[in-house]
Amino acid sequence: MSLASFCGWAYAIIWGVAFYPTIFLNYKLKTSDSMSWDFIILNLVGYSCYTLSLYLQLYNDTVRLQYKQLFGGRLPLLSLADITYSAHGLLLIYIILSQIIFGNSLWKFNNQRISFRLQRTSRILLMVLFTYVFLSLSADKSGHAFLNFTINLAYCKIIISLVKYLPQVQHNYRRKTMYGISRMQIQLDLLGALFCIAEIYLKNELPLMKAIEANRGKLGITLVASVFSTIFLYQIHIYGTSPEANNKEKSMV
């Protein structure tokens, strides 16, 4: 196995493992109230879009042919590791979703959540993204319509990854505690991002700007993950992981 392939599987495994601390921590604490509803729904949509995008880039002949035509005969810097990570992540998101919706009945939790309504910003974002993706497919006359549709799905994941973290940052700020948030998951996310960047660097044969254009989906997701993992680690530093702040907040309501 080459070093580039090792980095690819390393990031996929690390990012895959990063989901488990949250699932086990929710089970240990018998609550999933630390998870923002907007965060998990946006995550679900984002991973669905990204998994479909990866599948098309790896296995659809039309997309791969159009990619070759646009990038000098080269194929996307993607592998089985990428789609394995994304599909595995999608499955685990459904498990976390079950801990939120069916936590008390199925998982025997003590969830206190009473609202399962998306914030207006999240609803508008999803409507705009879906409208843009499907309208761009029907209106694109460039000769690379299906490739652009596929890349737009990856853009959806980037934008959703950017936006989905904001409600969680706000949720943490309101609670004034990171109780129920796994520090290990955040650290694994950051480590996985480093391996992902290393893989792209080692596999790349294009000039810098062309490489960024050709791999903007994967690079964008990695950059967003790196930035918000750093923010969450800072929130753990300033808020701590004690349940006391959360209990005080509840007592004031």
Beta strands, then each sheet from edge to edge (+ up, - down):
end
